Amino acid sequence: GIDGDVFIIGGAEIYSTFLHRLDELLVSWVHEKHPGDTRFPAFEDRFSKPEIIESHADFEVRRYLNSQPH
């Protein structure tokens, strides 16, 4: 097994593969729109309501906990 924290840093296919195995999810929410064709996979049904752990004028960091055992 792996001891300690493991961080997964995308892309979308990698997130989709591992999303169900995460204990927590840290997401940076940028408060403005940007062009792009890739979206983060749906996760809200598996995770708790977010805790905002960092807040700035342009973005915030939200922490979600996995609400379903894996």
C-alpha positions as CSV (number, residue, x, y, z in Angstrom):
1,G,0.0,0.0,0.0
2,I,0.8,3.6,-0.2
3,D,1.5,5.6,3.0
4,G,0.6,9.2,3.2
5,D,-1.3,11.5,0.8
6,V,-1.5,11.0,-2.9
7,F,-2.5,13.8,-5.2
8,I,-4.0,13.4,-8.7
9,I,-3.6,16.2,-11.1
10,G,-5.7,15.6,-14.2
11,G,-6.7,15.5,-17.0
12,A,-10.4,14.7,-17.3
13,E,-9.9,11.0,-18.1
14,I,-7.6,10.5,-15.1
15,Y,-10.1,12.3,-12.8
16,S,-12.9,10.1,-14.0
17,T,-10.9,6.9,-13.4
18,F,-10.0,7.8,-9.8
19,L,-12.9,9.9,-8.6
20,H,-14.7,7.1,-6.8
21,R,-11.6,6.2,-4.8
22,L,-10.9,9.6,-3.4
23,D,-11.4,10.4,0.3
24,E,-11.5,14.1,-0.4
25,L,-11.4,16.5,-3.3
26,L,-9.8,19.9,-3.4
27,V,-11.2,22.1,-6.2
28,S,-10.1,25.6,-7.3
29,W,-13.2,27.5,-8.5
30,V,-12.3,30.4,-10.7
31,H,-14.9,33.2,-10.7
32,E,-14.8,34.0,-14.3
33,K,-15.5,32.2,-17.6
34,H,-12.8,30.8,-19.8
35,P,-13.1,29.1,-23.2
36,G,-12.4,25.4,-23.2
37,D,-13.9,22.1,-24.3
38,T,-13.0,19.9,-21.3
39,R,-15.0,19.8,-18.1
40,F,-14.4,18.2,-14.8
41,P,-16.5,15.0,-14.4
42,A,-19.7,15.2,-12.3
43,F,-18.9,14.5,-8.6
44,E,-21.5,16.3,-6.5
45,D,-23.6,13.2,-5.9
46,R,-20.7,11.3,-4.3
47,F,-19.3,14.2,-2.2
48,S,-20.5,16.3,0.7
49,K,-21.3,20.0,0.4
50,P,-18.0,21.9,0.1
51,E,-16.1,23.7,2.8
52,I,-14.4,26.8,1.5
53,I,-10.9,26.6,2.8
54,E,-9.4,29.6,0.9
55,S,-11.1,32.6,-0.7
56,H,-9.8,35.3,-2.9
57,A,-11.3,37.9,-5.2
58,D,-10.7,35.8,-8.4
59,F,-11.0,32.2,-7.0
60,E,-11.7,30.0,-4.0
61,V,-10.5,26.6,-3.0
62,R,-13.3,24.2,-1.9
63,R,-12.8,20.9,0.0
64,Y,-15.3,18.1,-0.6
65,L,-15.4,14.8,1.4
66,N,-16.4,11.5,-0.2
67,S,-19.8,10.6,1.3
68,Q,-19.8,7.1,-0.1
69,P,-17.5,4.3,1.0
70,H,-15.1,3.0,-1.6
